[in-house]
Amino acid sequence: MRDRREAARRAALAAGAFLRERFERGFAGEIAEKGRNDFVTAYDTGSEAIIRGILAAAFPGVGLLAEESAAAVAGDSFWIVDPLDGTTNFIHGYQAVAVSIALWERGDVVLGCAYDPLRNELFEAERGGGATLNGAPIRVSNETAIERCLLGTGFPFSAPAHIGPYLGTFRDLFGLCRDIRRAGAAVLDLCHVACGRLDGFWELYLKPWDTAAGALIVREAGGATSDFFGESGFLESGNVVAGPAAIHGRIVEVTRRHFTPAGVAGLATHFIGR
């Protein structure tokens, strides 16, 4: 596993350096729209090419499920990659972008690596091995009272049909917690839960590359992750809740009130079989 962790780290840092240098220049180039408010640029594809090249050279037999070249992936072992989480932020010069790399092996995510190139922060975790930020161990917050919590979320910009229950969830949690943030890069939100900057997080209509690495990092930092109903299938369903156990439970109480399993079934368009 050490060799795979080192390869993921090298790939994340190399892709992050590419993105940081271009971010500092200012965005310039073509923007393609994959879906409503869902964009791809040459920076996304350039970052993915760097990651793919490093991982394929190190482990040529391991497949890759990546956002910009997503296809069905078979086998017991493959990488799950988001080469640029926060593309809209990147386009607008908003400083919340990241590279995310996870390793799926025999039915579960066993390795997660997320790099914030603008803050030079590398979050890493292995299943059963704890989580780190730039090599130092991290833990979720020890908060148990949601009234004192800072929560994170993401808006369902690509799923407008779900805005009603989302706003109901937002309203109820806003009335309970200290405040809510929305930065626009789900893997960073999850990593910020893992290191205690946020006390909890929820979002729907996410893809596996948005959550695979960050969710493992949260769990290895002592937190809990689930779908909106307290179950484990968030990679398949596309909806996720994360936080310390007590806060995670309070958020799930609210998401259960506003959503139904049938209502959010199939939001994730790329199924990862268990």
N, C-alpha and C positions, 0 to 999 in steps of 0.2 A: 504493500500500500504506500510505502514511503516514496517509491519511484513515481507512482501515479500522482501523489500529492505534489511532488516537485514539478512534474510536467504541467499539472493544472496551474500551479503558481507561476511558472515561467510563461505560460500562455496568457494568463490574466495580466501579468505585469507588462508583457510585450504589447498586447492589445491596448492596455490602458495608456501606455506611453504614446502610442499612435494617436489615440483619441485626445489625450491631453494636449499634444502639440497642435493638433488641428483645432481644438476648442479655443486655444489661446490666440490663434490666427483670426478667429471669427468665422462663422458658418458661411460657406459659399458653395453652391452646387445645386444639382437637381434634387428635387424631392418627389418621390413617388408615393401615392396613397394606396395602401393595400386594402383598406377598408375605411369606414367612417372614422376620421380622426386617428388613423393608424398609419404611420408613415415609415418609409425606409429611405435611406440615403446611401451615398457611396461610403460614408463613414461606418455605417452598420456593416455593409458587405466587406469593406476593407478590414475591419476588426475581426469579422468572422473568418476571413481567409488566413489571417495571422494565427488565430487560435486553431483552426483546422490543420494548418501546416505543422504546427508544433506538436499537437496531440497525435496526428497521424504518423509523424516521423518517430515518435516515442513508442506508440502502441498501435501499429498498423492494423491489428485485428479487431480493434474496438470501434464500434459504430458511433455515429454522432447524430443527435437530434438537435438542430439549431434553428433559431427563429427565422433567419433569412433564407434558409434552404431546407425547410422542414419537409420531411417525408416520413413514411412509416419506417419504424426501426424494429428489427427483429433481433433475437438473441438474448442471452443472459446478462450482457454487459454492454453499456454504451454511455457516452457523454451526453449531458443535457446542457445546452449553451445558449445564453443570451449575450451576443457580442456588444450590444449597446442598450442597456435598460435605461429608458429616459430619452428616447429619440426626440420627442417634442421639446423637452428641456434643452437638449443639445442644439436644436435648430434655433431656439430663441436665446441662447446664451445663459440659460438658467442653470445654476450650479448644483444639479442633482442628477448625476449620471453614473453608471457603473457597468462593469463586466461581470458576468455570472457564469460559473462553470460547476457542474455537479456530475458525479459518477453514479449511475444506476447499475446495480449488480445483484443478480439473483433475487429480484423482486423488491428491492428497496434502494433508497439513496444512501450511499455509504461514505461519500466524500462531497464536501461543499467548499467552494472558493469564490469569494466576491471581492472585487477591487474597486474602490472609489479613487479614480486617478487624479481628481482635482484636490483631494485632501491627502492623497498618498496613504490611504487606509486599506489594509488587506485583512479581510475577515476569512478565517478558515475553520473547518471542523472535519473530524472523522467520526464515524459512528462508534460510540463507546469511548472516544478519546478526548472529549471536551472541545471547547471552542476558544479561539484566540483572535486578538486584534493586534496586528504587527508583532506577533509572537507572544504577546502577554495574555494570560487567561482572562476571559470575560464571563460575566454572569448577568442574567436578567435582573431587573429591579426586585427588591424584596417587598414592594408595595402590596398591601392586601385590601386597601380601601379605594374603591374606584373614584370616590370624591376627590382624591388627591392625585389622580392620574392624568398624564398627558398621553393622549391616544393618537394613532396615525390611521389614515384611511386612504382609499383611492376612489375616485369618482367613476361610475360606470359609463364613460363617454362612448364606448362602443356597444353598449347594450341599453339604449334609451328606454326600451320597454320595461326595464327594471328600476326606473328612477323613482317610482312611487314607494315601493318597499325599502329602497335604499334610503330615501329621504326620511322615511319613518324611523329607520334604524339610527340614522344620523341625529334626528331630533331627540330621540330617547336617550342616546348616549351623551349627546351634548348637554342634556339636562342633568346628567349624573356626574360627569367627569370635570376636571379642571379646565381642559381645553383640548382641541383637536387640530392636527396638522395634516396637510396633504402636499407631499413633495413631488410625486409623479414618477417615482422609481421604486417599484415594490421590493426589489431585493435589498435596497438600502433601508427601506422602512423595517424590513424583517431584521436586518443586521443591527439597526438602532434599537430594536426591541431586545436583541440578544445582549447588547452592552449596556442596557438600562437607560438609554436616552429617551426612548419611548416606553411606556408601561404596557401598551397593547396595540394591536393593529387588526383591522379587518378590511377585506376587499373582495369583490366578485369579478367574474369574467377575466380571470387570469389564466395564463398558459403554463405548462410544466416548467418552461425555462424561466418564468417569472418567479417561481416559488421553490424549486427543488433545492437549490443551494441554501437560500436564506432560511427555509424552514428547518433544515438539518442544523444550521448554525444556532437557531433559536433553541432547538431541543437539546443540543449539546451544551448550551449555556444555562440549562436548567429550566427552560420554559416549556410550555405546552403548545401544540398546534393541532388544528382540526379543521373540518369544514364548518359550515354554519349551524350544523346540528350536533356537533360534538363527535363526529365520526372521522375516520382517518382518510377518507378518499378525496382530499382536496386537490391532489394532482389530476384526478380524473374529472371532478366536478367543476373546477375553476374558481371555487370560493374558499376563502381561508380566514381563520382567526388565529392569532398568536399572542402570547403574553405569559407572564407568570401564572401559575395555576389558578390562583384566586381571581385574578383579573380576566384571564381567558374565560373562566366560567361565567363571569358576569356579562361579558360581551356575548357569549353564546346564548344566554338567556334572552337577550334582546334580538339577536338575529333569528332565533327560532320563532319569535313572536311575529316577525314581519315576512319571513320567507317560508316556502314549503319545498320539500325535496323535489316534487314534480315541477315546481316553478323555476328552479335553477338547473334542472337536469340538462346535461348536454352543453352547458355554456363553454366548457373547455373543448376545443375542437381537435385536440390531439391526445388520444387516449394512450395512457401507459398502463399496460396490463400488469397485474400482480400475479 
